[in-house]
């Protein structure tokens, strides 16, 4: 019998994920072992490590992609994962994303398209629908706040430019940066992308707020309006 198929309760204590974490620390556990701690139990014929490996394999071991799954998607796609397990997974991955975001806000000056990509990608990369996000920046180009503006695609939703700039003024932002995703994988801006960028830049100029960039994110890559000389 494959060792994987043996119930976890029959494993050596030092090999069980919870005990291993307590003895060695979380950094010594694999992603599957950490996920197994969250899931707690497997199902008939599949122990919790095997279940965790199956879940990770389905997203090519990409934690960012796993973190974008909703409770409904997890329940639909993974036999052996009920509502309690699905909610635990989503909550834990969201905490990890927020921790990363907090650390980034404290340290990173967003003065390049790569820094902007690193800021926005955890929110919008790998989504199956378009969303538009903004980050408000101080004079030193350090982030004040990052938030979603629209969901559903630029052609399907209207970006409220007045509302966006009102939020910027309320936060005393000296600059803003925009980002949205293309689920298709095509990074080239559409006519709608170009038009909305031109409109919001014109509005920003009127209020002496700098639009430093608008990036398009898709599957680990990005397009920058600034880098391409379109701002």
Residue frames as a rotation matrix with the C-alpha (Angstrom) as fourth column:
UNK 1
0.575 0.818 0.000 0.00
0.818 -0.575 0.000 0.00
0.000 0.000 -1.000 0.00
UNK 2
-0.083 -0.554 0.828 1.26
0.452 -0.761 -0.464 3.51
0.888 0.336 0.314 -0.81
UNK 3
-0.656 -0.246 -0.713 2.24
0.754 -0.166 -0.636 5.38
0.038 -0.955 0.294 2.36
UNK 4
-0.920 0.321 0.225 0.06
-0.272 -0.936 0.221 8.25
0.281 0.142 0.949 1.22
UNK 5
-0.168 0.947 -0.276 -3.04
-0.281 0.222 0.934 6.12
0.945 0.234 0.229 1.58
UNK 6
-0.420 -0.025 -0.907 -2.41
0.763 0.532 -0.367 5.23
0.491 -0.847 -0.204 5.22
UNK 7
0.685 0.715 0.138 -4.69
0.497 -0.598 0.629 7.22
0.533 -0.362 -0.765 7.56
UNK 8
0.133 -0.677 0.724 -2.82
-0.266 -0.728 -0.632 10.10
0.955 -0.109 -0.277 9.14
UNK 9
0.654 0.192 0.732 -3.58
-0.745 -0.005 0.667 8.79
0.132 -0.981 0.140 12.62
UNK 10
0.935 -0.311 0.172 -1.32
0.271 0.937 0.219 5.80
-0.229 -0.158 0.960 11.83
UNK 11
0.507 -0.794 0.336 1.63
0.135 -0.312 -0.940 7.97
0.851 0.523 -0.051 10.80
UNK 12
-0.235 -0.687 -0.688 4.55
0.935 0.034 -0.354 8.55
0.267 -0.726 0.634 13.12
UNK 13
0.578 0.521 -0.628 3.77
0.716 -0.693 0.083 11.57
-0.392 -0.498 -0.773 15.30
UNK 14
-0.180 -0.751 -0.636 6.85
0.221 -0.661 0.718 13.39
-0.959 -0.011 0.285 14.03
UNK 15
-0.898 -0.137 0.417 5.48
0.422 -0.010 0.906 13.10
-0.120 0.991 0.067 10.47
UNK 16
0.093 0.993 0.066 2.00
0.996 -0.092 -0.021 14.42
-0.015 0.068 -0.998 11.25
UNK 17
-0.041 -0.194 0.980 1.66
0.567 -0.812 -0.137 18.05
0.823 0.550 0.143 10.11
UNK 18
0.775 0.387 0.500 0.47
-0.126 -0.680 0.723 19.60
0.619 -0.623 -0.478 13.39
UNK 19
0.860 -0.496 -0.125 3.12
0.317 0.325 0.891 17.87
-0.401 -0.805 0.437 15.47
UNK 20
0.095 -0.843 0.529 5.78
0.993 0.043 -0.110 18.65
0.071 0.536 0.841 12.86
UNK 21
0.283 0.077 0.956 4.85
0.274 -0.962 -0.004 22.34
0.919 0.263 -0.294 12.95
UNK 22
0.961 0.127 0.245 5.08
-0.191 -0.337 0.922 22.46
0.200 -0.933 -0.300 16.75
UNK 23
0.672 -0.739 0.046 8.44
0.519 0.515 0.682 20.70
-0.528 -0.435 0.730 16.76
UNK 24
-0.195 -0.834 0.516 10.15
0.937 -0.003 0.349 22.33
-0.290 0.551 0.782 13.76
UNK 25
-0.453 0.110 -0.885 8.19
-0.061 -0.994 -0.092 25.49
-0.890 0.012 0.457 12.94
UNK 26
0.553 0.833 0.025 5.83
0.009 0.025 -1.000 26.34
-0.833 0.553 0.006 10.08
UNK 27
0.344 -0.465 -0.816 8.66
-0.879 -0.465 -0.105 27.12
-0.331 0.753 -0.569 7.66
UNK 28
-0.703 -0.674 0.229 9.64
-0.582 0.729 0.360 23.43
-0.409 0.120 -0.904 7.60
UNK 29
-0.134 0.746 0.652 6.25
0.235 0.663 -0.710 22.26
-0.963 0.058 -0.265 6.30
UNK 30
-0.889 -0.063 0.453 5.31
0.455 -0.020 0.890 21.88
-0.047 0.998 0.047 2.65
UNK 31
-0.735 0.678 -0.007 2.31
-0.655 -0.706 0.268 23.73
0.177 0.201 0.963 1.22
UNK 32
-0.120 0.702 -0.702 0.37
-0.181 0.680 0.711 20.47
0.976 0.213 0.045 1.27
UNK 33
-0.454 -0.104 -0.885 1.17
0.758 0.476 -0.446 19.93
0.467 -0.873 -0.137 4.95
UNK 34
-0.978 0.112 -0.175 0.11
-0.002 -0.846 -0.533 23.48
-0.208 -0.521 0.828 5.86
UNK 35
-0.468 0.853 -0.232 -3.12
-0.735 -0.229 0.638 23.10
0.491 0.469 0.734 3.92
UNK 36
-0.255 0.327 -0.910 -3.71
0.257 0.930 0.262 19.75
0.932 -0.167 -0.321 5.64
UNK 37
-0.865 -0.081 -0.495 -3.65
0.502 -0.152 -0.852 21.49
-0.006 -0.985 0.172 9.02
UNK 38
-0.774 0.618 -0.138 -6.44
-0.613 -0.786 -0.080 23.78
-0.158 0.022 0.987 7.84
UNK 39
-0.204 0.723 -0.660 -8.51
-0.663 0.393 0.636 20.94
0.720 0.568 0.399 6.39
UNK 40
-0.155 0.025 0.988 -7.94
-0.961 0.229 -0.156 18.68
-0.230 -0.973 -0.012 9.44
UNK 41
-0.101 0.185 0.978 -9.42
-0.105 0.975 -0.195 15.50
-0.989 -0.122 -0.079 7.88
UNK 42
-0.908 -0.172 -0.382 -9.58
-0.400 0.088 0.912 13.80
-0.123 0.981 -0.149 4.51
UNK 43
0.203 0.976 -0.083 -12.28
-0.971 0.190 -0.147 11.50
-0.128 0.110 0.986 3.27
UNK 44
0.584 0.073 0.809 -12.77
-0.192 0.980 0.051 7.78
-0.789 -0.185 0.586 2.79
UNK 45
0.653 -0.395 0.647 -9.85
0.717 0.597 -0.360 6.42
-0.244 0.699 0.673 0.78
UNK 46
0.196 -0.580 0.791 -7.99
0.499 -0.635 -0.589 9.74
0.844 0.510 0.165 0.78
UNK 47
0.112 -0.192 -0.975 -6.15
0.974 -0.172 0.145 11.10
-0.195 -0.966 0.168 3.81
UNK 48
0.781 0.347 -0.518 -5.86
0.346 -0.932 -0.103 14.82
-0.519 -0.099 -0.849 4.40
UNK 49
-0.187 -0.904 -0.384 -2.36
-0.154 -0.359 0.920 15.12
-0.970 0.231 -0.072 2.90
UNK 50
-0.684 -0.020 0.729 -3.55
0.634 0.478 0.608 13.41
-0.361 0.878 -0.315 -0.26
UNK 51
0.426 0.895 0.133 -6.60
0.888 -0.384 -0.254 15.71
-0.176 0.226 -0.958 -0.39
UNK 52
0.542 -0.299 -0.785 -4.34
0.012 -0.932 0.363 18.74
-0.840 -0.206 -0.502 0.05
UNK 53
-0.573 -0.814 0.090 -2.02
0.048 0.076 0.996 17.59
-0.818 0.575 -0.004 -2.73
UNK 54
-0.315 0.555 0.770 -4.99
0.935 0.322 0.150 17.10
-0.164 0.767 -0.621 -5.05
UNK 55
0.723 0.603 -0.337 -6.25
0.571 -0.797 -0.199 20.62
-0.388 -0.049 -0.920 -4.37
UNK 56
0.231 -0.726 -0.647 -2.83
-0.228 -0.688 0.689 22.17
-0.946 -0.012 -0.325 -4.93
UNK 57
-0.642 -0.467 0.608 -2.24
0.406 0.465 0.786 20.12
-0.650 0.752 -0.109 -8.07
UNK 58
0.188 0.828 0.529 -5.48
0.948 -0.011 -0.319 21.48
-0.258 0.561 -0.786 -9.54
UNK 59
0.977 0.108 -0.184 -4.05
0.077 -0.983 -0.168 25.03
-0.199 0.150 -0.968 -9.43
UNK 60
0.568 -0.820 0.066 -0.51
0.346 0.165 -0.924 23.97
0.747 0.547 0.378 -10.47
UNK 61
0.123 -0.490 -0.863 0.64
0.990 0.124 0.071 24.60
0.072 -0.863 0.500 -6.89
UNK 62
-0.601 -0.244 0.761 -0.01
0.334 -0.942 -0.038 28.32
0.726 0.232 0.648 -7.37
UNK 63
-0.529 0.379 -0.759 -1.15
0.821 0.002 -0.571 29.78
-0.215 -0.925 -0.312 -4.02
UNK 64
-0.849 0.239 -0.471 -2.21
-0.270 -0.963 -0.003 33.04
-0.454 0.125 0.882 -5.66
UNK 65
-0.630 0.631 -0.453 -4.58
-0.435 0.197 0.879 31.14
0.643 0.751 0.151 -7.91
UNK 66
-0.468 0.438 -0.768 -5.85
0.695 0.719 -0.013 29.08
0.546 -0.540 -0.640 -4.96
UNK 67
-0.737 0.100 -0.668 -6.42
0.509 -0.568 -0.646 32.28
-0.444 -0.817 0.368 -2.99
UNK 68
-0.839 0.433 -0.330 -8.71
-0.538 -0.752 0.381 33.65
-0.083 0.497 0.864 -5.69
UNK 69
-0.660 0.625 -0.417 -11.14
0.266 0.713 0.649 30.72
0.703 0.318 -0.637 -5.43
UNK 70
-0.275 0.676 0.684 -14.47
-0.831 -0.524 0.184 31.46
0.483 -0.519 0.706 -3.77
UNK 71
-0.536 0.195 0.822 -16.17
-0.574 0.630 -0.524 29.21
-0.620 -0.752 -0.226 -1.23
UNK 72
0.542 0.840 -0.016 -18.65
-0.542 0.335 -0.771 28.22
-0.642 0.426 0.637 -3.94
UNK 73
0.442 -0.452 -0.775 -15.87
-0.781 0.231 -0.580 27.23
0.441 0.862 -0.251 -6.37
UNK 74
-0.641 -0.717 0.274 -14.10
-0.751 0.512 -0.416 25.14
0.158 -0.473 -0.867 -3.74
UNK 75
-0.229 0.651 0.724 -17.29
-0.496 0.562 -0.662 23.31
-0.838 -0.510 0.194 -2.83
UNK 76
0.724 0.562 -0.401 -18.01
-0.592 0.206 -0.780 22.66
-0.355 0.801 0.481 -6.50
UNK 77
0.469 -0.613 -0.636 -14.56
-0.715 0.160 -0.681 21.51
0.519 0.774 -0.363 -7.56
UNK 78
-0.569 -0.821 -0.053 -13.18
-0.584 0.448 -0.677 19.48
0.579 -0.354 -0.734 -4.64
UNK 79
0.512 0.696 -0.503 -14.94
-0.146 0.647 0.748 16.39
0.846 -0.310 0.433 -3.35
UNK 80
0.132 -0.426 -0.895 -14.25
0.853 0.509 -0.117 15.90
0.505 -0.748 0.431 0.32
UNK 81
-0.923 -0.381 -0.057 -14.25
0.364 -0.815 -0.450 19.62
0.125 -0.436 0.891 1.12
UNK 82
0.043 0.989 -0.143 -17.40
0.977 -0.012 0.213 20.79
0.209 -0.149 -0.967 2.89
UNK 83
0.653 0.321 0.686 -18.51
0.305 -0.940 0.150 24.31
0.693 0.111 -0.712 3.84
UNK 84
0.945 -0.303 -0.119 -16.45
0.019 -0.312 0.950 24.48
-0.325 -0.900 -0.290 7.06
UNK 85
0.141 -0.943 0.302 -13.24
0.720 0.307 0.623 23.44
-0.680 0.129 0.722 5.29
UNK 86
0.088 -0.056 0.994 -13.89
0.913 -0.395 -0.104 25.76
0.399 0.917 0.017 2.35
UNK 87
0.884 0.284 0.371 -14.50
0.120 -0.906 0.407 28.76
0.451 -0.315 -0.835 4.62
UNK 88
0.728 -0.673 -0.129 -11.35
0.192 0.020 0.981 27.96
-0.658 -0.739 0.144 6.62
UNK 89
-0.018 -0.744 0.668 -9.27
0.949 0.198 0.247 27.82
-0.316 0.638 0.702 3.42
UNK 90
0.302 0.210 0.930 -10.63
0.673 -0.738 -0.051 31.11
0.676 0.641 -0.364 2.07
UNK 91
0.990 0.110 0.082 -10.17
0.016 -0.687 0.726 32.88
0.137 -0.718 -0.682 5.42
UNK 92
0.512 -0.858 -0.033 -6.59
0.420 0.217 0.881 31.66
-0.749 -0.465 0.471 5.88
UNK 93
-0.130 -0.561 0.818 -5.53
0.990 -0.029 0.137 32.60
-0.053 0.828 0.559 2.35
UNK 94
0.563 0.397 0.725 -7.15
0.451 -0.883 0.134 36.03
0.693 0.251 -0.676 2.71
UNK 95
0.938 -0.292 -0.189 -5.24
0.067 -0.381 0.922 36.63
-0.341 -0.877 -0.338 5.96
UNK 96
0.102 -0.949 0.297 -2.03
0.747 0.270 0.607 35.74
-0.656 0.160 0.737 4.14
UNK 97
0.031 -0.028 0.999 -2.85
0.888 -0.459 -0.040 38.17
0.459 0.888 0.011 1.34
UNK 98
0.867 0.359 0.346 -3.62
0.173 -0.867 0.467 40.95
0.468 -0.345 -0.814 3.82
UNK 99
0.676 -0.699 -0.232 -0.40
0.334 0.010 0.942 40.33
-0.657 -0.715 0.241 5.72
UNK 100
-0.164 -0.740 0.652 1.53
0.950 0.060 0.307 40.66
-0.267 0.670 0.693 2.47
UNK 101
0.284 0.380 0.880 -0.36
0.661 -0.743 0.108 43.84
0.695 0.551 -0.462 1.60
UNK 102
0.989 0.082 -0.125 0.31
0.149 -0.603 0.783 45.41
-0.012 -0.793 -0.609 5.01
UNK 103
0.277 -0.960 -0.045 4.02
0.571 0.126 0.812 44.69
-0.773 -0.250 0.583 4.73
UNK 104
-0.189 -0.322 0.928 4.08
0.973 -0.191 0.131 46.18
0.135 0.927 0.349 1.23
UNK 105
0.681 0.530 0.506 2.31
0.468 -0.846 0.257 49.39
0.564 0.061 -0.824 2.30
UNK 106
0.882 -0.341 -0.325 4.90
0.186 -0.380 0.906 50.00
-0.433 -0.860 -0.272 4.99
UNK 107
0.131 -0.987 0.093 8.00
0.313 0.130 0.941 49.53
-0.941 -0.094 0.325 2.86
UNK 108
-0.290 -0.312 0.905 7.46
0.883 0.277 0.379 49.98
-0.369 0.909 0.195 -0.87
UNK 109
-0.303 0.133 -0.944 7.64
-0.299 -0.953 -0.039 53.18
-0.905 0.270 0.329 -2.87
UNK 110
0.263 0.522 0.811 5.41
0.597 0.573 -0.562 52.67
-0.758 0.632 -0.160 -5.91
UNK 111
0.248 -0.290 -0.924 7.63
-0.480 -0.865 0.143 54.51
-0.842 0.408 -0.354 -8.36
UNK 112
-0.793 -0.465 -0.392 7.75
-0.571 0.343 0.746 51.84
-0.212 0.816 -0.538 -11.07
UNK 113
0.063 0.838 -0.542 5.33
-0.894 0.289 0.342 49.71
0.443 0.464 0.767 -13.06
UNK 114
-0.331 -0.248 -0.911 6.83
0.043 0.960 -0.277 46.56
0.943 -0.130 -0.307 -11.49
UNK 115
-0.999 -0.018 -0.041 6.13
0.043 -0.089 -0.995 47.88
0.014 -0.996 0.090 -7.98
UNK 116
-0.381 0.922 -0.065 2.55
-0.905 -0.386 -0.178 48.65
-0.189 -0.008 0.982 -9.04
UNK 117
0.011 0.345 -0.938 2.15
-0.558 0.781 0.281 45.18
0.830 0.521 0.201 -10.52
UNK 118
-0.709 -0.355 -0.609 3.34
0.258 0.673 -0.693 43.64
0.656 -0.649 -0.385 -7.25
UNK 119
-0.900 0.419 0.124 0.77
-0.335 -0.479 -0.812 45.75
-0.280 -0.772 0.571 -5.40
UNK 120
-0.144 0.944 -0.296 -2.25
-0.971 -0.192 -0.141 45.02
-0.190 0.267 0.945 -7.59
UNK 121
-0.451 -0.074 -0.889 -1.59
-0.587 0.775 0.234 41.44
0.672 0.628 -0.393 -8.72
UNK 122
-0.994 0.072 -0.083 -2.65
0.110 0.701 -0.705 39.78
0.007 -0.710 -0.704 -5.43
UNK 123
-0.441 0.883 -0.162 -6.09
-0.308 -0.319 -0.896 41.37
-0.843 -0.346 0.413 -5.86
UNK 124
0.368 0.729 -0.577 -6.83
-0.679 -0.214 -0.702 40.92
-0.635 0.651 0.416 -9.56
UNK 125
-0.494 -0.562 -0.663 -4.50
-0.863 0.413 0.293 38.46
0.109 0.717 -0.689 -11.27
UNK 126
-0.983 0.056 -0.177 -6.20
0.032 0.991 0.132 35.19
0.182 0.124 -0.975 -12.24
UNK 127
-0.418 0.908 -0.016 -9.74
-0.247 -0.130 -0.960 36.47
-0.874 -0.398 0.279 -11.69
UNK 128
-0.602 0.261 0.755 -12.31
0.728 0.568 0.384 35.22
-0.329 0.780 -0.532 -14.21
UNK 129
0.585 0.719 0.377 -13.89
0.800 -0.588 -0.121 38.69
0.135 0.372 -0.918 -14.55
UNK 130
-0.240 -0.697 0.675 -12.50
0.534 -0.676 -0.508 42.19
0.810 0.239 0.535 -14.93
UNK 131
0.640 0.357 -0.680 -12.03
0.758 -0.436 0.485 44.53
-0.124 -0.826 -0.550 -11.98
UNK 132
0.215 -0.551 0.807 -10.62
0.251 -0.767 -0.590 48.05
0.944 0.329 -0.027 -11.80
UNK 133
0.528 -0.143 -0.837 -8.54
0.848 0.031 0.529 49.00
-0.050 -0.989 0.138 -8.74
UNK 134
0.552 -0.371 0.747 -6.85
-0.026 -0.903 -0.430 52.20
0.833 0.218 -0.508 -7.59
UNK 135
0.150 -0.499 -0.853 -4.10
0.987 0.129 0.097 53.02
0.062 -0.857 0.512 -5.16
UNK 136
0.904 0.141 0.404 -3.93
0.105 -0.988 0.110 56.50
0.414 -0.057 -0.908 -3.61
UNK 137
0.187 -0.958 -0.219 -0.38
0.906 0.255 -0.339 57.80
0.380 -0.135 0.915 -3.08
UNK 138
0.698 -0.073 -0.713 1.33
0.381 -0.805 0.455 60.52
-0.607 -0.589 -0.534 -1.08
UNK 139
0.810 -0.380 -0.447 3.95
-0.561 -0.724 -0.401 62.89
-0.171 0.576 -0.800 -2.48
UNK 140
-0.207 -0.952 0.224 6.68
-0.837 0.291 0.462 60.30
-0.506 -0.092 -0.858 -1.96
UNK 141
-0.037 0.354 -0.935 4.62
-0.823 0.520 0.229 57.75
0.567 0.778 0.272 -3.95
UNK 142
-0.995 -0.098 0.000 4.01
-0.077 0.780 -0.620 55.58
0.061 -0.617 -0.784 -0.91
UNK 143
-0.458 0.883 -0.105 0.52
0.304 0.266 0.915 54.04
0.835 0.387 -0.390 -0.82
UNK 144
-0.712 0.390 0.584 -2.20
-0.694 -0.523 -0.495 55.53
0.112 -0.758 0.643 1.35
UNK 145
-0.098 0.726 0.681 -4.91
-0.392 0.601 -0.697 53.05
-0.915 -0.335 0.226 0.41
UNK 146
-0.917 -0.100 -0.386 -5.62
-0.395 0.369 0.841 50.47
0.058 0.924 -0.378 -2.30
UNK 147
-0.373 0.869 0.326 -9.22
-0.175 0.279 -0.944 49.62
-0.911 -0.409 0.048 -3.17
UNK 148
-0.623 0.271 0.733 -11.53
0.744 0.495 0.449 48.24
-0.242 0.825 -0.511 -5.85
UNK 149
-0.784 0.349 -0.513 -13.42
-0.390 -0.920 -0.029 50.73
-0.482 0.177 0.858 -8.02
UNK 150
0.152 0.842 -0.518 -15.46
-0.986 0.093 -0.139 48.51
-0.069 0.532 0.844 -10.37
UNK 151
-0.599 -0.259 0.758 -16.21
-0.219 0.963 0.156 44.87
-0.771 -0.072 -0.633 -11.02
UNK 152
0.364 0.788 0.497 -17.41
0.266 0.423 -0.866 43.37
-0.892 0.448 -0.055 -14.27
UNK 153
-0.182 -0.518 0.836 -15.19
0.954 0.114 0.279 44.93
-0.239 0.848 0.473 -16.90
UNK 154
-0.723 -0.182 -0.666 -14.65
0.148 -0.983 0.108 48.43
-0.675 -0.021 0.738 -18.23
UNK 155
-0.897 0.432 -0.089 -17.05
-0.192 -0.202 0.960 47.84
0.397 0.879 0.265 -21.09
UNK 156
-0.249 0.841 -0.481 -19.69
0.567 0.529 0.631 46.45
0.785 -0.115 -0.608 -18.72
UNK 157
0.389 0.330 -0.860 -19.39
0.901 -0.330 0.281 48.94
-0.191 -0.885 -0.425 -15.87
UNK 158
0.549 -0.151 0.822 -18.90
0.286 -0.890 -0.354 52.69
0.785 0.429 -0.446 -15.80
UNK 159
-0.307 -0.718 -0.624 -15.98
0.922 -0.062 -0.383 53.99
0.236 -0.693 0.681 -13.79
UNK 160
0.808 0.589 -0.007 -17.20
0.557 -0.759 0.338 56.90
0.194 -0.277 -0.941 -11.70
UNK 161
-0.092 -0.930 0.355 -14.33
0.676 -0.320 -0.664 59.35
0.731 0.179 0.658 -12.24
UNK 162
0.087 0.180 0.980 -15.83
-0.416 -0.887 0.199 62.02
0.905 -0.425 -0.002 -9.97
UNK 163
0.945 0.299 0.135 -16.21
-0.257 0.419 0.871 59.52
0.204 -0.858 0.472 -7.14
UNK 164
0.555 -0.808 -0.197 -12.64
0.772 0.589 -0.238 58.27
0.309 -0.020 0.951 -7.66
UNK 165
-0.297 -0.697 0.652 -11.20
0.382 -0.713 -0.588 61.76
0.875 0.074 0.478 -7.46
UNK 166
0.455 0.498 0.738 -13.40
-0.534 -0.511 0.674 62.63
0.713 -0.701 0.034 -4.48
UNK 167
0.958 -0.154 -0.241 -11.86
0.275 0.732 0.624 59.67
0.080 -0.664 0.743 -2.67
UNK 168
0.101 -0.982 0.157 -8.41
0.840 0.000 -0.542 60.91
0.533 0.187 0.825 -3.64
UNK 169
-0.150 -0.102 0.983 -9.11
-0.143 -0.982 -0.124 64.39
0.978 -0.159 0.133 -2.28
UNK 170
0.804 0.518 0.293 -10.53
-0.379 0.066 0.923 62.98
0.458 -0.853 0.249 0.96
UNK 171
0.816 -0.549 -0.180 -7.25
0.564 0.691 0.452 61.11
-0.124 -0.470 0.874 1.46
UNK 172
0.694 -0.541 -0.475 -5.11
-0.425 -0.840 0.336 64.11
-0.581 -0.031 -0.813 0.50
UNK 173
0.410 -0.522 0.748 -3.56
0.637 0.751 0.174 61.98
-0.653 0.405 0.640 -2.24
UNK 174
0.004 -0.515 -0.857 -0.94
-0.446 -0.768 0.459 63.62
-0.895 0.381 -0.233 -4.42
UNK 175
-0.573 -0.227 -0.788 -1.13
-0.814 0.270 0.514 60.87
0.096 0.936 -0.339 -7.03
UNK 176
0.389 0.655 0.648 -3.09
-0.585 0.719 -0.375 57.80
-0.711 -0.233 0.663 -8.03
UNK 177
-0.780 -0.485 -0.394 -2.38
-0.617 0.497 0.610 54.64
-0.100 0.720 -0.687 -10.02
UNK 178
0.344 0.939 0.004 -4.97
-0.885 0.325 -0.333 52.45
-0.314 0.111 0.943 -11.73
UNK 179
-0.856 -0.516 -0.045 -4.94
-0.492 0.785 0.377 48.76
-0.159 0.344 -0.925 -12.57
UNK 180
0.368 0.911 0.186 -7.36
-0.819 0.412 -0.399 46.31
-0.440 -0.006 0.898 -14.08
UNK 181
-0.469 -0.536 0.702 -7.10
-0.246 0.843 0.478 42.73
-0.848 0.052 -0.527 -15.28
UNK 182
-0.003 0.410 -0.912 -7.71
-0.993 0.106 0.051 40.95
0.118 0.906 0.407 -18.56
UNK 183
0.266 0.150 0.952 -8.88
-0.526 0.851 0.013 37.38
-0.808 -0.504 0.305 -17.84
UNK 184
0.974 0.185 -0.132 -8.28
-0.202 0.437 -0.877 36.47
-0.105 0.880 0.463 -21.50
UNK 185
0.393 -0.906 0.157 -4.51
0.659 0.397 0.639 36.76
-0.642 -0.147 0.753 -21.13
UNK 186
0.187 -0.268 0.945 -4.31
0.848 -0.441 -0.293 39.49
0.495 0.857 0.145 -23.79
UNK 187
-0.175 -0.367 -0.914 -2.39
0.862 -0.505 0.037 42.42
-0.475 -0.781 0.405 -22.31
UNK 188
-0.824 -0.215 0.524 -3.07
0.492 -0.729 0.475 44.94
0.280 0.649 0.707 -25.07
UNK 189
-0.706 0.572 -0.418 -5.39
0.036 -0.560 -0.827 47.81
-0.707 -0.599 0.376 -24.03
UNK 190
-0.182 0.753 0.632 -8.84
0.972 0.233 0.002 47.93
-0.145 0.615 -0.775 -25.60
UNK 191
-0.393 0.143 0.909 -10.41
0.387 -0.870 0.304 51.10
0.834 0.471 0.286 -26.94
UNK 192
0.719 0.694 0.043 -12.37
0.203 -0.268 0.942 51.36
0.665 -0.668 -0.334 -23.66
UNK 193
0.442 -0.648 -0.620 -9.12
0.876 0.162 0.455 51.02
-0.195 -0.744 0.639 -21.68
UNK 194
-0.563 -0.710 0.423 -7.54
0.801 -0.595 0.069 53.85
0.203 0.378 0.904 -23.66
UNK 195
-0.074 0.636 0.768 -10.59
0.234 -0.737 0.634 56.10
0.969 0.227 -0.095 -23.45
UNK 196
0.852 0.431 -0.297 -11.04
0.364 -0.080 0.928 55.76
0.376 -0.899 -0.225 -19.68
UNK 197
0.093 -0.903 -0.419 -7.31
0.966 -0.021 0.259 56.37
-0.243 -0.429 0.870 -19.14
UNK 198
-0.611 -0.301 0.732 -7.46
0.586 -0.794 0.163 59.58
0.532 0.529 0.661 -21.16
UNK 199
0.303 0.833 0.463 -10.57
0.159 -0.523 0.838 60.77
0.940 -0.180 -0.291 -19.32
UNK 200
0.844 0.046 -0.534 -9.24
0.531 0.068 0.845 60.16
0.075 -0.997 0.033 -15.84
UNK 201
-0.236 -0.969 -0.068 -5.86
0.968 -0.241 0.071 61.70
-0.085 -0.049 0.995 -16.68
UNK 202
-0.410 0.160 0.898 -7.58
0.354 -0.879 0.319 64.86
0.841 0.448 0.304 -17.89
UNK 203
0.681 0.723 0.119 -9.65
0.114 -0.265 0.958 65.00
0.724 -0.638 -0.262 -14.69
UNK 204
0.527 -0.578 -0.623 -6.57
0.840 0.242 0.486 64.39
-0.130 -0.779 0.613 -12.54
UNK 205
-0.479 -0.748 0.459 -4.67
0.817 -0.571 -0.077 67.18
0.320 0.338 0.885 -14.28
UNK 206
0.088 0.618 0.781 -7.51
0.152 -0.783 0.603 69.59
0.984 0.066 -0.163 -13.49
UNK 207
0.942 0.329 0.068 -7.18
-0.039 -0.093 0.995 68.84
0.334 -0.940 -0.075 -9.76
UNK 208
0.204 -0.962 0.182 -3.36
-0.826 -0.268 -0.495 68.71
0.525 -0.049 -0.850 -9.82
UNK 209
0.421 -0.098 0.902 -3.40
-0.502 0.803 0.322 65.02
-0.755 -0.589 0.289 -8.89
UNK 210
-0.319 -0.655 -0.684 -0.89
-0.940 0.128 0.317 62.98
-0.120 0.745 -0.657 -10.86
UNK 211
0.876 0.447 0.183 -1.97
-0.393 0.880 -0.267 59.79
-0.280 0.161 0.946 -12.62
UNK 212
0.019 -0.999 0.049 1.33
-0.777 0.016 0.629 57.92
-0.629 -0.050 -0.776 -12.45
UNK 213
-0.903 -0.316 -0.292 0.27
-0.430 0.665 0.610 54.83
0.002 0.677 -0.736 -14.38
UNK 214
0.376 0.908 0.187 -2.51
-0.852 0.418 -0.315 52.51
-0.364 -0.041 0.930 -15.47
UNK 215
-0.730 -0.678 -0.088 -1.47
-0.667 0.678 0.310 48.88
-0.151 0.285 -0.947 -15.72
UNK 216
0.466 0.785 -0.408 -3.23
-0.837 0.541 0.085 45.88
0.288 0.302 0.909 -17.21
UNK 217
-0.437 -0.584 0.685 -2.59
-0.814 0.580 -0.025 42.62
-0.382 -0.569 -0.728 -15.36
UNK 218
0.659 0.676 -0.329 -3.02
-0.748 0.633 -0.198 39.11
0.074 0.377 0.923 -16.74
UNK 219
0.977 -0.136 -0.163 -1.61
0.133 0.991 -0.030 35.73
0.165 0.007 0.986 -15.73
UNK 220
0.513 -0.807 -0.293 1.56
0.675 0.169 0.719 36.96
-0.530 -0.566 0.631 -14.06
UNK 221
-0.511 -0.665 0.544 2.34
0.858 -0.427 0.285 39.67
0.043 0.613 0.789 -16.66
UNK 222
0.261 0.626 -0.735 1.42
0.585 -0.708 -0.395 43.31
-0.768 -0.327 -0.551 -17.09
UNK 223
-0.059 -0.173 0.983 1.15
0.872 -0.488 -0.034 46.19
0.486 0.856 0.180 -19.55
UNK 224
-0.143 -0.068 -0.987 2.02
0.736 -0.674 -0.060 49.72
-0.662 -0.736 0.146 -18.39
UNK 225
0.774 0.460 0.436 0.54
0.632 -0.613 -0.474 52.82
0.050 0.642 -0.765 -20.04
UNK 226
0.799 -0.524 -0.296 3.43
-0.342 -0.800 0.492 54.87
-0.495 -0.292 -0.819 -18.62
UNK 227
-0.078 -0.898 0.432 6.15
0.043 0.430 0.902 52.51
-0.996 0.089 0.005 -19.84
UNK 228
-0.114 0.117 0.987 4.58
0.929 0.364 0.064 52.52
-0.352 0.924 -0.150 -23.31
UNK 229
-0.926 -0.367 -0.091 4.57
0.325 -0.896 0.303 56.32
-0.193 0.251 0.949 -23.45
UNK 230
-0.399 0.864 0.308 0.77
0.540 -0.050 0.840 56.61
0.741 0.502 -0.446 -23.32
UNK 231
0.533 0.529 -0.661 0.52
0.845 -0.369 0.387 58.89
-0.039 -0.764 -0.643 -20.28
